């Protein structure tokens, strides 16, 4: 059977551009690229009911988490409590509407939208075709911008800081929020991008039979970055999803380096300026990120101090250095190890958003610690600058095209796709 009659068997790896002919994937298994080991396809049991159940349960838990008190704190006979909706309200009252907007988007808005979109797409709810395509186009791009689980870690870090001042109480909404974090992660895990697009529209026919084991670009093919369809390299508009793209992201290295320079310029004042101000008995104590780490370390909270230091100091610094090194290697200078570069890119893409922990810690502290003149915490300019650094470095990782690292590798690859059980 010619490839034009059965295009679904072919795939270009989105990370290294290797042409792969996928075998039938058994239920409960996944197929990985033989060169860079990127997951190409998963085959879940009950691909409709499993993600639907997880997504529906996650939305129910999110509603419960917003209805009741979340955390309480008692200090010297004074009590203070918050619910999840009160956290952005406090930041707005402190004239930090920008931080409140980021909190609403990343912690609640994006995860909730993704769960609703999963329900609509996997169950083929009746809707206009253009709307269905539009939802599918944004679903997987938004995945990395949902930070509910990062906020959960920020809450736990906040507990360690607050235990030195008083008693912390976990209220009714705390437990539904924990379940929401787990369920929304599981819902996303059970959705295969290739399967979702196959339910929306069939793959377009291939212009010729590809040759497996070499890059798609070398044989005049490209992969649609949105729906994974294999297209001729000179065909810019995808007939399946309508996304306009090129064989490689245009000006990828220039955009990445420009964003990195911007992040570096913001990172310096973000570390020097205070990220929060603690007021005790009428006296204000501003503190930056490093001061908070030193304070936790001096108080004996070594694990938490390490978490904050790694997430807020080491990760952003190493991420910017790693992205700069990837741009240098992808530009054709030297003979860097492609596999090592790919592993570094995957790590950079995964850990970058976890630097938002410190921002979420400040959000929890500023909302909960409201004891009048006895004690209060409010965010400062450094928190906003640091959040911008994290966002810009995440965008820099998105603009970087990892296929550029593999383009000069000419050795033919003869391995078959690897099948792994889930």
C-alpha positions as CSV (number, residue, x, y, z in Angstrom):
1,X,0.0,0.0,0.0
2,X,1.5,3.4,-1.0
3,X,2.1,6.1,1.6
4,X,-0.5,8.4,0.1
5,X,-3.2,5.8,1.0
6,X,-1.9,5.3,4.6
7,X,-0.3,8.5,5.9
8,X,-1.0,7.7,9.6
9,X,1.9,5.3,9.7
10,X,4.5,8.0,9.2
11,X,5.8,10.5,11.7
12,X,8.5,13.1,11.9
13,X,10.0,13.4,15.4
14,X,9.2,16.9,16.7
15,X,12.5,17.1,18.6
16,X,15.1,15.7,16.1
17,X,13.1,15.5,12.8
18,X,13.9,11.8,12.3
19,X,11.5,10.1,9.8
20,X,9.8,7.2,11.6
21,X,7.3,4.6,10.4
22,X,5.2,3.8,13.4
23,X,4.2,0.2,14.0
24,X,0.9,-0.7,15.5
25,X,1.1,0.4,19.2
26,X,-0.4,-2.1,21.6
27,X,-2.9,-0.8,24.2
28,X,-1.1,0.4,27.2
29,X,2.1,1.1,25.4
30,X,3.9,4.1,23.8
31,X,6.2,4.5,20.8
32,X,9.4,6.5,21.2
33,X,11.8,8.0,18.7
34,X,14.8,5.7,18.2
35,X,17.3,8.6,18.1
36,X,16.2,11.0,20.8
37,X,13.7,8.8,22.7
38,X,10.9,11.4,22.5
39,X,7.4,9.9,22.9
40,X,5.8,9.9,19.5
41,X,2.5,8.1,20.2
42,X,0.6,6.6,23.2
43,X,-2.2,4.1,23.2
44,X,-4.3,4.3,26.3
45,X,-7.0,2.0,27.5
46,X,-10.4,3.7,26.9
47,X,-9.0,6.9,25.4
48,X,-12.3,8.7,25.8
49,X,-13.5,7.7,29.2
50,X,-10.2,7.8,31.1
51,X,-9.3,11.5,30.4
52,X,-13.0,12.5,30.6
53,X,-13.3,11.0,34.1
54,X,-10.1,12.6,35.3
55,X,-11.0,16.0,33.8
56,X,-14.5,16.0,35.2
57,X,-13.3,15.0,38.6
58,X,-10.6,17.7,38.5
59,X,-13.1,20.4,37.7
60,X,-15.4,19.3,40.5
61,X,-12.5,19.4,42.9
62,X,-11.5,22.9,41.7
63,X,-15.1,24.2,42.4
64,X,-15.0,22.7,45.9
65,X,-11.5,24.2,46.5
66,X,-12.9,27.7,45.8
67,X,-16.0,27.5,47.9
68,X,-14.6,27.0,51.4
69,X,-11.8,28.3,53.6
70,X,-8.3,27.2,52.5
71,X,-5.8,27.9,55.3
72,X,-5.9,29.5,58.7
73,X,-3.1,30.9,60.9
74,X,-3.1,31.6,64.7
75,X,-0.5,34.0,66.2
76,X,-0.6,35.2,69.8
77,X,-4.4,34.7,70.0
78,X,-5.0,36.4,66.6
79,X,-6.5,34.4,63.8
80,X,-6.3,34.9,60.1
81,X,-7.8,32.7,57.3
82,X,-8.0,32.8,53.5
83,X,-9.8,31.1,50.7
84,X,-8.3,30.7,47.2
85,X,-10.3,33.6,45.7
86,X,-9.0,35.9,48.4
87,X,-5.3,35.5,47.4
88,X,-5.6,37.6,44.2
89,X,-7.9,40.0,46.0
90,X,-5.2,40.8,48.5
91,X,-2.6,41.4,45.8
92,X,-5.0,43.7,44.0
93,X,-5.5,45.7,47.3
94,X,-1.7,46.0,47.6
95,X,-1.6,47.5,44.0
96,X,-0.1,44.4,42.5
97,X,-2.9,43.6,40.0
98,X,-0.3,42.2,37.6
99,X,0.7,39.4,40.1
100,X,-3.0,38.7,40.8
101,X,-3.6,38.3,37.1
102,X,-0.7,35.9,36.7
103,X,-2.0,33.9,39.7
104,X,-5.5,33.7,38.3
105,X,-4.2,32.7,34.8
106,X,-1.5,30.1,35.7
107,X,-3.0,28.6,38.9
108,X,-6.7,28.4,38.1
109,X,-7.6,29.8,34.6
110,X,-5.3,27.7,32.4
111,X,-5.8,24.4,34.2
112,X,-9.6,24.8,34.2
113,X,-9.6,25.8,30.6
114,X,-7.5,22.7,29.7
115,X,-9.8,20.4,31.6
116,X,-12.9,21.8,29.8
117,X,-11.2,21.6,26.5
118,X,-10.2,17.9,27.0
119,X,-13.9,17.1,27.8
120,X,-15.1,18.8,24.7
121,X,-12.5,17.3,22.4
122,X,-12.2,13.7,23.5
123,X,-16.0,13.3,23.6
124,X,-16.6,14.9,20.3
125,X,-19.2,17.4,21.6
126,X,-21.1,19.0,18.8
127,X,-19.6,22.3,17.9
128,X,-18.4,24.2,14.7
129,X,-15.4,22.5,13.1
130,X,-13.4,25.8,13.2
131,X,-14.0,26.0,17.0
132,X,-12.9,22.4,17.5
133,X,-9.7,23.0,15.5
134,X,-9.1,26.2,17.5
135,X,-9.4,24.5,20.8
136,X,-7.1,21.7,19.8
137,X,-4.5,24.2,18.5
138,X,-4.2,25.9,22.0
139,X,-4.7,22.9,24.3
140,X,-1.3,21.3,24.1
141,X,0.5,24.7,23.9
142,X,-1.1,25.8,27.2
143,X,-0.1,22.6,29.1
144,X,3.2,24.0,30.4
145,X,1.5,27.2,31.5
146,X,-0.7,25.5,34.0
147,X,1.0,25.7,37.4
148,X,-1.4,24.3,39.9
149,X,1.1,21.7,41.2
150,X,3.8,24.4,41.5
151,X,1.4,26.5,43.6
152,X,0.9,23.4,45.7
153,X,4.6,23.1,46.4
154,X,4.6,26.9,47.2
155,X,2.0,26.3,49.8
156,X,4.0,23.6,51.5
157,X,7.1,25.9,51.5
158,X,4.9,28.7,53.0
159,X,3.9,26.3,55.8
160,X,7.5,25.9,56.9
161,X,8.1,29.6,57.0
162,X,4.9,30.3,59.0
163,X,5.3,27.5,61.5
164,X,8.0,29.6,63.2
165,X,5.4,32.3,64.0
166,X,2.3,30.4,64.8
167,X,0.0,27.5,64.2
168,X,-1.2,26.6,60.7
169,X,-4.6,25.0,60.1
170,X,-5.6,23.1,57.0
171,X,-9.2,23.8,56.1
172,X,-11.8,22.0,54.0
173,X,-10.7,23.4,50.6
174,X,-7.1,22.3,51.0
175,X,-7.8,18.7,50.3
176,X,-9.9,19.2,47.2
177,X,-7.1,21.3,45.9
178,X,-4.6,18.5,46.4
179,X,-6.8,16.2,44.5
180,X,-7.3,18.7,41.7
181,X,-3.5,19.0,41.2
182,X,-3.2,15.2,40.8
183,X,-6.3,14.7,38.7
184,X,-5.5,17.5,36.2
185,X,-2.0,16.0,35.7
186,X,-3.4,12.6,35.2
187,X,-6.1,13.9,32.7
188,X,-3.3,15.5,30.5
189,X,-1.2,12.3,30.7
190,X,-4.1,10.2,29.3
191,X,-4.6,12.4,26.2
192,X,-2.5,11.6,23.1
193,X,-2.1,14.6,20.8
194,X,-2.0,12.4,17.7
195,X,-5.2,10.6,18.6
196,X,-7.0,13.9,19.4
197,X,-6.2,15.3,16.0
198,X,-7.2,12.0,14.3
199,X,-10.7,12.4,15.8
200,X,-11.0,15.9,14.4
201,X,-9.7,15.4,10.9
202,X,-7.8,12.7,9.0
203,X,-4.2,13.1,8.1
204,X,-3.5,14.6,4.7
205,X,-2.0,12.3,2.0
206,X,1.8,12.2,1.7
207,X,3.2,13.4,-1.7
208,X,5.5,10.4,-1.9
209,X,6.7,7.5,0.2
210,X,9.2,8.8,2.8
211,X,12.5,7.1,3.5
212,X,12.7,6.2,7.2
213,X,15.8,6.7,9.3
214,X,16.8,10.1,7.9
215,X,15.6,13.6,8.7
216,X,12.4,14.9,7.1
217,X,14.1,18.1,5.9
218,X,16.7,16.2,3.9
219,X,13.9,14.6,1.8
220,X,11.7,17.7,1.4
221,X,9.3,17.0,4.3
222,X,8.3,19.0,7.4
223,X,6.1,18.3,10.4
224,X,3.2,20.5,11.4
225,X,4.1,21.8,14.9
226,X,0.4,21.9,15.8
227,X,-1.3,18.6,14.6
228,X,1.9,16.6,13.7
229,X,0.9,16.1,10.1
230,X,3.7,15.3,7.6
231,X,3.7,17.9,4.8
232,X,5.9,18.9,1.9
233,X,8.6,21.3,3.1
234,X,7.4,24.1,0.7
235,X,3.8,23.8,1.8
236,X,3.5,26.5,4.5
237,X,-0.2,26.2,5.4
238,X,-1.3,22.9,7.0
239,X,-4.5,21.7,5.3
240,X,-5.5,19.9,8.5
241,X,-5.3,22.6,11.2
242,X,-4.6,25.7,9.2
243,X,-1.4,26.6,11.1
244,X,1.2,28.4,8.9
245,X,4.7,27.3,9.6
246,X,8.1,26.7,8.0
247,X,10.4,23.6,8.1
248,X,12.3,25.3,10.9
249,X,11.1,28.1,13.2
250,X,12.1,31.3,11.5
251,X,14.8,33.3,13.3
252,X,14.6,30.8,16.1
253,X,18.1,31.6,17.5
254,X,17.7,35.3,17.2
255,X,14.4,35.3,19.1
256,X,15.8,33.0,21.8
257,X,19.0,35.1,22.3
258,X,16.9,38.3,22.4
259,X,14.6,36.9,25.0
260,X,17.6,35.6,27.0
261,X,19.2,39.0,27.0
262,X,16.0,40.5,28.3
263,X,15.7,37.9,31.0
264,X,19.3,38.6,32.2
265,X,18.6,42.3,32.4
266,X,15.5,41.7,34.5
267,X,17.2,39.0,36.6
268,X,19.7,41.3,38.1
269,X,17.2,43.8,39.7
270,X,14.9,40.9,40.5
271,X,17.6,39.5,42.8
272,X,18.7,42.8,44.3
273,X,15.3,44.4,44.9
274,X,13.0,43.2,47.7
275,X,10.5,40.6,46.7
276,X,8.4,41.0,49.9
277,X,8.1,43.4,52.8
278,X,7.4,42.0,56.3
279,X,5.9,44.5,58.8
280,X,6.2,43.6,62.5
281,X,5.0,46.0,65.3
282,X,5.2,48.9,62.9
283,X,8.7,48.2,61.6
284,X,9.2,47.1,57.9
285,X,11.7,44.5,56.9
286,X,12.2,44.2,53.2
287,X,13.9,41.0,51.9
288,X,15.1,39.8,48.6
289,X,15.4,36.1,47.4
290,X,18.8,35.4,48.8
291,X,18.0,37.0,52.1
292,X,15.0,34.7,52.4
293,X,17.2,31.7,51.7
294,X,19.8,32.8,54.3
295,X,17.0,33.3,56.9
296,X,15.5,29.8,56.3
297,X,19.0,28.3,56.6
298,X,19.8,30.1,59.8
299,X,16.4,28.9,61.2
300,X,17.4,25.3,60.6
301,X,14.9,24.8,57.6
302,X,17.7,23.3,55.5
303,X,15.5,21.4,53.0
304,X,13.2,24.4,52.3
305,X,16.2,26.7,52.0
306,X,17.7,24.3,49.4
307,X,14.4,24.2,47.5
308,X,14.1,27.9,47.3
309,X,17.8,28.3,46.4
310,X,17.6,25.7,43.7
311,X,14.3,26.9,42.2
312,X,14.8,30.6,42.5
313,X,18.6,31.1,42.2
314,X,20.2,28.0,40.5
315,X,17.5,27.0,38.0
316,X,17.0,30.5,36.4
317,X,20.8,31.0,36.2
318,X,21.6,27.6,34.8
319,X,18.6,27.7,32.5
320,X,19.8,30.9,30.9
321,X,23.4,29.5,30.6
322,X,22.0,26.3,29.1
323,X,19.9,28.1,26.6
324,X,22.9,30.2,25.5
325,X,25.0,27.1,25.1
326,X,22.2,25.4,23.0
327,X,22.0,28.4,20.8
328,X,25.8,28.3,20.3
329,X,25.7,24.6,19.4
330,X,22.7,24.9,17.1
331,X,24.3,27.8,15.2
332,X,26.9,25.3,13.8
333,X,29.9,26.3,16.0
334,X,32.0,23.4,17.2
335,X,31.1,19.7,17.4
336,X,28.7,19.5,20.4
337,X,27.2,16.2,21.5
338,X,23.7,16.2,20.0
339,X,22.2,13.7,22.5
340,X,23.6,15.7,25.4
341,X,22.2,18.9,23.9
342,X,18.8,17.2,23.6
343,X,18.8,16.0,27.2
344,X,19.7,19.5,28.4
345,X,16.9,21.0,26.3
346,X,14.4,18.6,27.8
347,X,15.5,19.4,31.3
348,X,15.4,23.2,30.6
349,X,11.9,22.9,29.1
350,X,10.7,20.9,32.1
351,X,12.2,22.8,35.1
352,X,11.9,26.4,34.0
353,X,8.4,27.0,35.2
354,X,9.2,25.6,38.7
355,X,11.0,28.8,39.5
356,X,7.6,30.3,40.1
357,X,7.6,28.7,43.5
358,X,8.9,31.8,45.2
359,X,6.3,34.0,43.6
360,X,3.5,31.7,44.8
361,X,5.0,31.6,48.3
362,X,4.8,35.4,48.4
363,X,1.2,35.2,47.2
364,X,0.3,32.8,50.1
365,X,2.2,34.8,52.7
366,X,0.8,38.2,51.7
367,X,-2.8,36.8,51.7
368,X,-2.6,34.9,55.0
369,X,-0.3,37.0,57.2
370,X,-2.7,39.9,57.9
371,X,-2.5,40.5,61.7
372,X,-2.8,44.3,61.8
373,X,0.2,46.0,63.3
374,X,1.4,42.7,64.9
375,X,2.5,41.2,61.6
376,X,1.7,41.6,57.9
377,X,3.4,40.6,54.6
378,X,3.0,42.3,51.3
379,X,4.7,41.7,47.8
380,X,7.3,44.0,46.4
381,X,8.6,45.0,43.0
382,X,11.2,42.2,42.9
383,X,8.5,39.5,42.9
384,X,7.0,41.0,39.7
385,X,10.4,41.2,38.0
386,X,11.2,37.7,39.0
387,X,7.9,36.4,37.6
388,X,8.7,38.2,34.3
389,X,12.1,36.5,34.2
390,X,10.5,33.1,34.6
391,X,7.9,33.8,31.9
392,X,10.4,35.2,29.4
393,X,12.8,32.2,29.9
394,X,9.8,29.9,29.3
395,X,9.0,31.7,26.0
396,X,12.7,31.5,25.1
397,X,12.6,27.7,25.5
398,X,9.5,27.7,23.2
399,X,11.1,29.8,20.5
400,X,14.2,27.6,20.4
401,X,13.9,24.9,17.7
402,X,15.6,21.7,19.0
403,X,15.8,20.3,15.5
404,X,18.5,22.7,14.7
405,X,20.8,20.7,17.0
406,X,20.4,17.6,14.8
407,X,20.4,19.2,11.3
408,X,24.2,18.7,10.8
409,X,24.0,15.0,11.8
410,X,24.3,13.0,8.6
411,X,24.6,9.4,9.9
412,X,21.7,7.2,8.8
413,X,19.5,5.8,11.6
414,X,18.2,2.3,11.1
415,X,16.7,1.6,14.5
416,X,13.0,0.9,14.7
417,X,10.7,2.9,17.1
418,X,10.9,1.7,20.6
419,X,7.7,0.4,22.2
420,X,7.3,0.8,26.0
421,X,4.6,-0.2,28.4
422,X,2.9,2.5,30.3
